Amino acid sequence: MEPLKLGLIGLGGMGRGHLEREINLPEIQFTGVADVVKESVDEVSARYGIPGFYGYQQLIDAGVCEAVLIATPHPFHAPIAQYAIARGLHVLSEKPIAVTVSEADAMIVAADRAGVKLGVMFQTRTEPHVRRAHELLAEGAIGRIYRSVMVASHWYRTQTYYDSGAWRGTWSGEGGGVVMNQSPHSLDVFIWLGGKPSRVQGRVDTRLHRIEVEDTVEALIDYEDGHTGWLYTTTAEWPGENRLEFTGDRGKLVIEDHTLRLYRMDRTLHEETITGEKWGKPSGSWETVEAQPSPAGHARVVQQFARSIRLGEPLIATGEDGRNSLELANALLLSGYRRKPVSLPIDRDEYDRFLVSKRAGE
């Protein structure tokens, strides 16, 4: 297939990481890089021999690329994407897709109308054990899910990390804390495997860091199908844990770091409960599930983005997927700071007003 002409926007740590990982992919060719920091553009352009531009408008308007990869701080994702889409370019955005779900709505509508692809960098979906977990749940390995749990406390960050950029840990620069920057991947996998929640009762806290936004979030979760859940994520805990747990009427699926374990019951929990002996216990057994090794990571998402454009194959994560995790993040913040339950879909206008008030220091 002909390589996709790809422009990279944003040359901070994330953008440079993309260049290092993906510069030799046969599916793409970086045909331009852009950043507002002239020194970064000049350095990267000289090192890799790629034309450099001092703003995303210049890169997009130059006509040197068919698609853009956006790796800027996330408040710029939506305006850059809209500018590119309006000029007929495909867009692959780093997470989160935007700061507010109303921005994500507008991006999805614009991409649909323009007939271009809109993808999101959710590379955790490409991890073999996560893909295998998705397959098992889709196959009904544990039956109907009635409880979901997410503990994502492996996102530890120091104060020095937050101090390394004036935009970090601020409402204007990030639009939130841990659920907007560190844990969108966790929220995405939580939804991809267990379904999208219908209601959250959140609690937020800034436990350790000197930042405007939260470093810890937890919530009780409800789903339309009747099952319930709980999630917890933080940048202020050590040792950290990365755990997803889904319990159903035929067993349990647990992801802990890169280990996948499955408990299979011989009969459904309902059958055991109704017909079991007085002190009987359901029978079943645990197994560690091995996942077939396969390409994973950021490069895999970029490869599939190009193949989706050239060959019509599915994206790893669509704009709608990006919106789902962002909407959950928005709901958690609105619920936690306003101290009230929030239903999904959330009220877009209410959330936009909430964010304006937080950015104003209220």
VEXROTI-364462 format. One record per residue: z, y, x of N, C-alpha, C in turn. Coordinates in steps of 0.05 Angstrom, whole numbers, padded with zeros to 5 digits, always signed. Last residue first. Layout:
BEGIN
ZYXZYXZYX;...
% end
This chain:
BEGIN
+00811+00596-00273+00830+00593-00295+00843+00566-00294;+00772+00607-00235+00800+00605-00226+00820+00602-00249;+00720+00602-00248+00732+00629-00250+00761+00630-00242;+00713+00549-00247+00701+00564-00226+00712+00593-00225;+00738+00537-00296+00750+00528-00271+00739+00543-00247;+00702+00561-00332+00730+00570-00331+00743+00562-00305;+00656+00531-00324+00656+00560-00319+00684+00571-00315;+00675+00481-00341+00668+00485-00313+00667+00515-00306;+00682+00492-00397+00704+00483-00380+00699+00489-00351;+00629+00502-00412+00649+00524-00414+00674+00517-00397;+00608+00452-00404+00597+00474-00389+00617+00498-00389;+00636+00422-00442+00640+00417-00413+00630+00440-00396;+00618+00445-00489+00647+00446-00483+00651+00441-00453;+00564+00432-00488+00572+00460-00487+00601+00463-00479;+00566+00375-00491+00555+00388-00468+00565+00417-00466;+00613+00331-00509+00602+00356-00518+00592+00372-00494;+00594+00264-00488+00612+00288-00488+00597+00312-00500;+00581+00204-00524+00572+00226-00507+00591+00250-00510;+00651+00197-00511+00625+00198-00500+00605+00190-00521;+00712+00235-00522+00692+00215-00530+00666+00219-00515;+00774+00244-00493+00747+00254-00494+00728+00231-00501;+00842+00263-00503+00822+00242-00502+00794+00255-00505;+00872+00312-00459+00865+00302-00485+00844+00280-00483;+00879+00350-00416+00900+00332-00426+00895+00324-00455;+00844+00379-00388+00851+00390-00415+00873+00373-00428;+00840+00349-00343+00849+00376-00340+00857+00388-00367;+00823+00298-00364+00847+00301-00347+00857+00329-00345;+00778+00309-00395+00801+00296-00407+00826+00301-00390;+00744+00331-00357+00750+00346-00381+00776+00335-00394;+00742+00289-00320+00752+00315-00312+00761+00331-00337;+00719+00247-00350+00745+00244-00337+00758+00270-00330;+00670+00270-00365+00690+00263-00385+00718+00260-00373;+00645+00273-00315+00650+00298-00330+00672+00293-00351;+00641+00218-00304+00656+00236-00286+00664+00262-00301;+00608+00201-00346+00635+00191-00344+00652+00208-00326;+00562+00231-00332+00576+00236-00357+00604+00225-00358;+00549+00206-00284+00557+00234-00284+00572+00241-00310;+00534+00156-00301+00557+00158-00284+00567+00187-00283;+00489+00171-00334+00511+00156-00344+00536+00159-00327;+00453+00198-00299+00467+00213-00321+00491+00198-00331;+00435+00156-00268+00450+00178-00256+00465+00194-00276;+00408+00127-00308+00431+00115-00295+00448+00137-00281;+00368+00165-00319+00387+00158-00340+00412+00144-00328;+00340+00163-00271+00354+00187-00278+00374+00182-00300;+00353+00096-00244+00337+00117-00257+00353+00143-00261;+00354+00055-00189+00371+00070-00208+00354+00094-00218;+00310+00027-00169+00337+00016-00166+00356+00029-00186;+00253+00025-00212+00270+00039-00194+00296+00023-00191;+00202-00027-00219+00225-00011-00228+00240+00002-00206;+00132-00014-00199+00156-00031-00200+00181-00014-00209;+00084+00013-00193+00096+00011-00220+00120-00007-00222;+00064+00022-00143+00058-00004-00155+00069-00007-00183;+00078+00075-00128+00052+00064-00120+00044+00039-00137;+00129+00084-00150+00107+00104-00153+00080+00091-00149;+00156+00039-00134+00155+00046-00162+00132+00065-00168;+00152+00042-00080+00138+00020-00093+00137+00025-00123;+00186+00086-00070+00157+00087-00063+00141+00066-00078;+00234+00063-00088+00224+00088-00100+00194+00091-00095;+00240+00022-00053+00234+00015-00081+00225+00040-00096;+00251+00051-00005+00229+00032-00007+00221+00027-00036;+00299+00076-00021+00275+00092-00015+00250+00075-00016;+00333+00032-00027+00328+00050-00050+00302+00066-00045;+00333+00013+00026+00322-00004+00004+00316+00013-00020;+00358+00054+00053+00329+00049+00058+00317+00031+00036;+00411+00050+00035+00395+00073+00028+00365+00067+00031;+00421-00021+00020+00427+00005+00031+00408+00026+00022;+00388-00084+00036+00406-00067+00021+00409-00040+00034;+00353-00146+00033+00354-00118+00043+00371-00101+00024;+00397-00203+00025+00373-00188+00019+00375-00160+00029;+00429-00266+00018+00424-00242+00033+00397-00229+00026;+00456-00288-00042+00433-00291-00024+00429-00265-00009;+00526-00297-00045+00502-00282-00054+00480-00285-00033;+00574-00343-00068+00558-00334-00046+00533-00320-00057;+00635-00340-00099+00606-00340-00104+00592-00328-00079;+00689-00382-00101+00678-00359-00087+00647-00361-00088;+00721-00401-00161+00701-00406-00140+00694-00380-00127;+00774-00430-00200+00762-00408-00185+00741-00418-00166;+00774-00464-00263+00777-00463-00235+00763-00438-00223;+00810-00492-00320+00787-00478-00308+00792-00477-00278;+00847-00494-00382+00837-00507-00357+00812-00492-00347;+00903-00460-00409+00874-00464-00408+00866-00477-00381;+00964-00495-00421+00950-00473-00407+00920-00480-00407;+01015-00511-00469+00991-00516-00454+00979-00491-00442;+01059-00516-00499+01063-00503-00473+01038-00506-00456;+01033-00536-00547+01054-00516-00548+01057-00501-00522;+00961-00542-00538+00988-00552-00543+01008-00530-00539;+00907-00504-00571+00921-00515-00548+00949-00525-00556;+00878-00480-00611+00881-00509-00613+00898-00521-00590;+00879-00424-00601+00882-00434-00629+00890-00464-00629;+00871-00419-00546+00894-00407-00559+00900-00419-00586;+00823-00446-00536+00848-00455-00523+00872-00444-00538;+00787-00416-00566+00792-00444-00573+00818-00454-00561;+00793-00366-00540+00799-00368-00568+00804-00397-00576;+00775-00377-00489+00803-00370-00492+00811-00373-00522;+00731-00434-00488+00736-00406-00492+00766-00401-00495;+00738-00484-00435+00734-00476-00463+00739-00446-00466;+00740-00480-00380+00727-00503-00392+00720-00498-00422;+00727-00419-00345+00744-00435-00363+00727-00457-00375;+00718-00397-00280+00705-00408-00304+00724-00425-00320;+00722-00342-00241+00739-00362-00254+00724-00371-00279;+00695-00319-00180+00690-00325-00209+00709-00347-00218;+00687-00268-00132+00701-00292-00141+00697-00294-00171;+00660-00238-00076+00656-00242-00105+00669-00269-00113;+00672-00189-00027+00677-00217-00036+00674-00218-00066;+00672-00140-00005+00646-00154-00006+00649-00183-00015;+00722-00115-00044+00706-00108-00021+00679-00122-00023;+00721-00157-00095+00740-00144-00077+00727-00140-00050;+00706-00171-00159+00694-00162-00135+00716-00148-00119;+00714-00223-00205+00728-00203-00189+00711-00197-00164;+00712-00246-00270+00696-00240-00247+00710-00218-00232;+00736-00299-00313+00741-00273-00299+00723-00271-00275;+00726-00330-00377+00734-00329-00349+00737-00301-00339;+00712-00328-00430+00706-00353-00416+00713-00352-00386;+00723-00279-00449+00735-00302-00464+00727-00329-00451;+00735-00239-00389+00722-00246-00414+00734-00271-00427;+00745-00186-00345+00757-00209-00358+00744-00214-00385;+00730-00159-00284+00720-00162-00311+00730-00188-00323;+00743-00114-00233+00753-00138-00247+00743-00138-00276;+00736-00089-00169+00726-00089-00196+00734-00115-00209;+00760-00053-00114+00763-00076-00131+00752-00071-00159;+00779-00032-00057+00755-00030-00072+00753-00055-00089;+00832+00006-00029+00823-00019-00042+00798-00013-00057;+00868+00030+00029+00852+00032+00006+00842+00005-00005;+00935+00038+00052+00908+00027+00054+00894+00028+00028;+00926+00103+00026+00921+00084+00048+00942+00063+00049;+00900+00158-00010+00915+00134-00010+00907+00116+00014;+00867+00200-00031+00894+00206-00020+00911+00180-00020;+00823+00199-00060+00818+00203-00032+00845+00206-00017;+00815+00152-00115+00829+00173-00101+00819+00175-00072;+00817+00122-00180+00802+00129-00156+00816+00152-00142;+00819+00076-00232+00835+00092-00214+00818+00097-00189;+00815+00053-00300+00803+00059-00273+00821+00078-00258;+00812+00004-00351+00828+00024-00335+00814+00028-00309;+00794-00017-00418+00794-00017-00389+00812+00004-00377;+00771-00058-00473+00785-00036-00462+00785-00038-00431;+00723-00073-00526+00739-00080-00502+00751-00055-00490;+00694-00055-00569+00722-00063-00573+00737-00069-00548;+00644-00036-00562+00646-00064-00570+00675-00074-00573;+00653+00016-00543+00644+00012-00571+00647-00017-00580;+00713+00021-00505+00685+00016-00507+00678+00011-00536;+00761+00062-00468+00753+00046-00492+00723+00043-00492;+00808+00069-00415+00780+00068-00424+00777+00052-00449;+00851+00111-00380+00849+00089-00399+00821+00091-00412;+00848+00133-00312+00842+00136-00341+00843+00109-00355;+00857+00176-00255+00860+00151-00269+00855+00155-00299;+00845+00209-00194+00839+00207-00223+00845+00179-00232;+00855+00254-00141+00863+00229-00154+00857+00230-00183;+00843+00303-00124+00838+00282-00105+00845+00254-00116;+00812+00359-00158+00829+00336-00157+00823+00317-00134;+00805+00424-00125+00798+00403-00145+00816+00380-00141;+00818+00458-00085+00819+00469-00112+00818+00446-00133;+00863+00433-00033+00836+00437-00045+00839+00447-00074;+00898+00405+00007+00897+00433+00000+00869+00440-00009;+00919+00338-00015+00901+00357-00001+00904+00386-00010;+00954+00306-00046+00959+00311-00017+00943+00334-00005;+00943+00306-00102+00968+00296-00091+00974+00306-00063;+00923+00330-00156+00916+00337-00128+00941+00331-00112;+00902+00292-00212+00923+00303-00195+00911+00310-00168;+00890+00273-00281+00881+00282-00255+00905+00293-00239;+00875+00226-00329+00897+00240-00316+00887+00248-00288;+00841+00212-00392+00844+00215-00363+00868+00230-00355;+00816+00171-00434+00841+00187-00434+00848+00189-00404;+00752+00163-00463+00769+00162-00440+00794+00180-00445;+00702+00125-00496+00724+00143-00498+00742+00141-00473;+00662+00090-00486+00658+00108-00509+00680+00128-00512;+00629+00068-00424+00652+00073-00442+00645+00092-00465;+00577+00023-00413+00585+00052-00414+00608+00056-00433;+00586-00038-00374+00578-00022-00397+00589+00006-00397;+00598-00067-00328+00615-00070-00352+00607-00055-00376;+00557-00057-00290+00567-00084-00294+00582-00087-00321;+00547-00003-00293+00524-00022-00291+00533-00050-00298;+00598+00020-00292+00582+00021-00316+00560+00000-00316;+00613+00006-00239+00631+00000-00261+00616+00000-00288;+00572+00029-00210+00574+00000-00211+00592-00009-00234;+00584+00084-00220+00558+00073-00228+00560+00043-00230;+00635+00091-00199+00631+00094-00228+00605+00082-00237;+00622+00082-00145+00641+00064-00159+00637+00066-00189;+00588+00126-00135+00578+00098-00132+00596+00078-00147;+00623+00170-00145+00600+00164-00163+00588+00136-00160;+00668+00180-00109+00666+00155-00125+00643+00153-00145;+00661+00229-00079+00665+00203-00066+00659+00179-00084;+00645+00272-00117+00634+00268-00090+00636+00240-00080;+00667+00270-00168+00641+00282-00164+00628+00277-00137;+00716+00246-00165+00696+00233-00183+00668+00246-00180;+00743+00279-00127+00736+00252-00121+00715+00239-00139;+00725+00339-00156+00734+00326-00131+00724+00298-00128;+00680+00392-00178+00700+00371-00182+00707+00358-00156;+00640+00423-00161+00642+00419-00190+00663+00398-00197;+00627+00439-00109+00625+00411-00117+00626+00405-00147;+00629+00494-00104+00613+00479-00086+00609+00450-00093;+00663+00513-00145+00636+00524-00142+00618+00507-00125;+00709+00483-00137+00695+00481-00162+00666+00492-00160;+00716+00447-00074+00717+00471-00090+00702+00467-00116;+00711+00408-00035+00737+00411-00049+00739+00436-00065;+00664+00442+00006+00679+00418-00001+00705+00425-00015;+00642+00490+00022+00635+00480-00005+00652+00456-00013;+00655+00496+00075+00667+00514+00055+00663+00506+00027;+00671+00439+00112+00650+00454+00098+00663+00471+00076;+00716+00418+00135+00691+00419+00151+00668+00433+00138;+00760+00412+00104+00757+00438+00118+00731+00441+00133;+00755+00359+00088+00751+00380+00068+00747+00408+00082;+00768+00336+00139+00742+00330+00125+00736+00353+00105;+00820+00353+00147+00799+00362+00165+00771+00358+00153;+00847+00323+00110+00844+00352+00104+00822+00364+00122;+00812+00260+00101+00832+00278+00113+00828+00307+00104;+00802+00210+00052+00792+00232+00067+00815+00249+00078;+00788+00146+00024+00807+00164+00038+00792+00185+00054;+00766+00111-00014+00751+00135-00007+00769+00155+00008;+00789+00067-00035+00779+00064-00008+00764+00089+00002;+00804+00061-00086+00821+00078-00070+00814+00076-00041;+00785+00043-00140+00769+00052-00118+00785+00072-00102;+00789-00004-00187+00807+00009-00168+00790+00017-00144;+00775-00019-00253+00763-00009-00228+00785+00005-00212;+00768-00067-00303+00786-00052-00286+00770-00043-00261;+00762-00088-00371+00749-00080-00346+00768-00063-00329;+00763-00137-00421+00778-00119-00404+00763-00114-00379;+00729-00169-00450+00748-00154-00465+00766-00136-00448;+00663-00194-00452+00683-00180-00436+00703-00166-00455;+00643-00258-00471+00646-00230-00480+00669-00217-00464;+00630-00298-00413+00631-00293-00442+00633-00263-00448;+00623-00304-00360+00651-00301-00369+00653-00296-00399;+00568-00310-00358+00585-00328-00343+00614-00327-00351;+00523-00286-00381+00546-00293-00398+00565-00312-00384;+00483-00265-00351+00480-00293-00359+00502-00302-00378;+00504-00216-00337+00481-00217-00356+00477-00245-00367;+00542-00234-00300+00551-00222-00325+00529-00222-00346;+00507-00253-00260+00527-00271-00273+00536-00260-00299;+00479-00206-00245+00465-00230-00256+00484-00248-00271;+00521-00175-00224+00505-00165-00247+00491-00188-00261;+00535-00206-00181+00555-00202-00202+00540-00193-00228;+00489-00201-00150+00496-00227-00160+00516-00225-00183;+00493-00146-00137+00470-00156-00152+00476-00183-00165;+00539-00148-00106+00539-00132-00131+00516-00142-00149;+00524-00179-00063+00546-00189-00080+00547-00174-00107;+00481-00148-00040+00477-00175-00052+00499-00184-00070;+00471-00081-00057+00488-00100-00043+00486-00127-00056;+00445-00046-00090+00428-00064-00074+00444-00084-00058;+00482-00012-00112+00469-00032-00129+00453-00052-00114;+00492+00024-00072+00511+00002-00076+00500-00019-00094;+00455+00065-00075+00449+00042-00058+00469+00019-00061;+00433+00106-00113+00456+00089-00117+00452+00063-00102;+00401+00158-00116+00409+00143-00093+00435+00128-00098;+00355+00159-00170+00381+00167-00159+00389+00148-00137;+00291+00185-00193+00309+00164-00184+00334+00176-00172;+00239+00198-00232+00264+00210-00225+00284+00188-00218;+00168+00205-00232+00192+00188-00228+00216+00205-00221;+00130+00241-00282+00138+00235-00254+00163+00218-00254;+00112+00266-00329+00102+00240-00321+00107+00233-00293;+00132+00312-00350+00113+00315-00327+00101+00288-00319;+00167+00292-00388+00144+00309-00396+00123+00311-00375;+00204+00266-00355+00189+00251-00375+00164+00266-00383;+00224+00309-00325+00210+00287-00311+00193+00271-00331;+00249+00339-00366+00228+00350-00350+00211+00329-00337;+00289+00303-00383+00268+00312-00402+00244+00323-00387;+00319+00299-00336+00306+00275-00348+00284+00283-00367;+00337+00351-00330+00321+00338-00309+00306+00315-00320;+00368+00358-00376+00344+00375-00372+00326+00363-00351;+00410+00321-00367+00393+00320-00390+00366+00334-00386;+00433+00344-00321+00420+00318-00319+00401+00314-00343;+00455+00390-00343+00435+00392-00323+00419+00366-00320;+00493+00365-00377+00471+00381-00389+00449+00386-00369;+00528+00343-00341+00510+00324-00355+00488+00340-00369;+00532+00377-00278+00539+00374-00306+00519+00356-00320;+00512+00368-00227+00540+00374-00230+00549+00370-00259;+00469+00311-00213+00474+00339-00218+00504+00344-00220;+00471+00260-00191+00445+00271-00199+00447+00301-00203;+00517+00259-00135+00510+00254-00163+00484+00268-00170;+00466+00223-00097+00486+00224-00119+00504+00249-00114;+00400+00248-00083+00426+00236-00075+00445+00239-00099;+00340+00235-00118+00363+00252-00113+00386+00236-00102;+00273+00237-00117+00295+00218-00111+00318+00235-00102;+00217+00254-00155+00242+00263-00144+00261+00239-00140;+00147+00274-00153+00168+00255-00159+00194+00263-00144;+00116+00335-00172+00126+00318-00152+00147+00299-00163;+00096+00376-00206+00084+00349-00207+00093+00330-00185;+00122+00422-00209+00098+00422-00192+00086+00394-00189;+00167+00410-00237+00148+00429-00249+00122+00431-00234;+00193+00379-00199+00182+00366-00223+00161+00384-00236;+00212+00419-00164+00193+00398-00155+00179+00385-00179;+00247+00447-00197+00225+00461-00183+00204+00441-00175;+00284+00408-00211+00268+00421-00232+00243+00435-00219;+00306+00395-00161+00291+00375-00176+00273+00388-00197;+00332+00444-00149+00310+00434-00132+00293+00414-00147;+00370+00447-00192+00348+00467-00189+00325+00458-00171;+00400+00396-00182+00385+00402-00207+00363+00424-00203;+00422+00400-00129+00404+00378-00137+00387+00385-00162;+00458+00438-00116+00430+00445-00112+00411+00423-00122;+00509+00416-00121+00501+00438-00139+00472+00446-00138;+00511+00376-00078+00501+00370-00105+00497+00393-00124;+00480+00391-00015+00504+00391-00032+00495+00390-00061;+00418+00352-00007+00434+00377-00005+00461+00372-00018;+00376+00316-00008+00401+00309+00005+00418+00333+00011;+00323+00292-00043+00341+00314-00042+00368+00305-00031;+00259+00277-00028+00285+00265-00027+00305+00288-00023;+00198+00285-00065+00219+00296-00048+00244+00279-00051;+00127+00271-00063+00154+00267-00074+00174+00280-00055;+00082+00284-00037+00079+00275-00065+00106+00272-00079;+00070+00340+00008+00084+00316-00001+00078+00310-00031;+00045+00387+00020+00044+00366+00040+00057+00340+00031;+00045+00435-00009+00026+00413-00017+00024+00390+00003;+00078+00477-00005+00059+00473+00017+00039+00451+00011;+00116+00479-00044+00092+00494-00048+00070+00489-00027;+00157+00449-00019+00144+00439-00044+00117+00453-00048;+00171+00483+00025+00162+00455+00028+00146+00445+00004;+00186+00530-00002+00164+00530+00018+00153+00502+00022;+00229+00513-00032+00205+00523-00046+00181+00523-00027;+00268+00500+00005+00255+00478-00010+00230+00487-00024;+00262+00531+00070+00270+00531+00042+00255+00510+00026;+00236+00529+00118+00262+00542+00116+00272+00546+00088;+00206+00470+00144+00205+00492+00126+00234+00503+00122;+00167+00432+00192+00193+00442+00181+00189+00467+00164;+00131+00371+00203+00131+00400+00196+00157+00409+00183;+00157+00328+00253+00151+00332+00225+00151+00362+00219;+00175+00307+00302+00147+00315+00298+00138+00318+00270;+00228+00297+00311+00212+00277+00297+00183+00283+00294;+00245+00341+00341+00252+00314+00349+00234+00293+00337;+00224+00386+00315+00216+00380+00342+00222+00351+00350;+00251+00382+00266+00222+00383+00267+00211+00376+00294;+00304+00386+00282+00294+00362+00270+00264+00360+00271;+00305+00440+00303+00313+00417+00319+00301+00391+00308;+00287+00471+00260+00272+00472+00285+00279+00447+00302;+00327+00460+00221+00299+00454+00216+00283+00452+00242;+00373+00480+00247+00371+00451+00240+00342+00443+00235;+00360+00534+00251+00364+00518+00275+00362+00488+00270;+00358+00551+00197+00334+00551+00214+00337+00533+00238;+00382+00527+00140+00391+00532+00168+00368+00529+00187;+00360+00510+00095+00363+00539+00097+00373+00547+00125;+00308+00461+00102+00336+00468+00101+00337+00498+00104;+00262+00406+00102+00269+00434+00094+00299+00437+00094;+00204+00371+00125+00233+00373+00123+00240+00402+00117;+00148+00328+00114+00160+00355+00115+00190+00353+00112;+00132+00276+00111+00111+00296+00117+00122+00325+00117;+00148+00212+00123+00160+00239+00120+00140+00260+00129;+00121+00161+00088+00116+00178+00112+00129+00205+00106;+00136+00093+00066+00137+00122+00064+00129+00135+00090;+00132+00039+00076+00126+00048+00049+00125+00079+00047;+00149+00026+00127+00120+00027+00122+00113+00038+00095;+00199+00065+00158+00192+00048+00135+00162+00049+00131;+00218+00097+00199+00198+00076+00206+00191+00058+00182;+00256+00131+00177+00232+00143+00190+00210+00122+00195;+00303+00114+00155+00279+00110+00140+00253+00119+00153;+00349+00126+00185+00346+00099+00173+00318+00093+00163;+00340+00178+00203+00345+00157+00223+00340+00129+00211;+00334+00206+00154+00313+00205+00174+00316+00182+00193;+00385+00197+00131+00361+00186+00118+00338+00185+00138;+00417+00226+00166+00420+00197+00164+00396+00184+00151;+00400+00277+00154+00394+00266+00181+00397+00236+00181;+00423+00281+00102+00394+00283+00107+00386+00271+00133;+00479+00276+00113+00465+00257+00096+00435+00257+00101;+00490+00320+00148+00495+00292+00156+00480+00272+00140;+00434+00363+00131+00462+00359+00140+00465+00330+00148;+00385+00379+00112+00387+00367+00139+00415+00366+00150;+00346+00382+00057+00374+00380+00065+00376+00365+00091;+00293+00345+00036+00306+00371+00032+00336+00368+00037;+00235+00315+00056+00264+00313+00057+00276+00341+00055;+00177+00288+00025+00191+00311+00037+00221+00308+00035;+00130+00237+00034+00157+00244+00024+00167+00268+00040;+00078+00201+00014+00083+00226+00029+00109+00238+00018;+00078+00132+00018+00084+00155+00001+00091+00179+00018;+00025+00092+00046+00052+00104+00048+00054+00129+00029;-00011+00046+00007-00012+00072+00022+00016+00084+00023;+00000-00024+00017+00000+00000+00000+00000+00025+00017;
% end
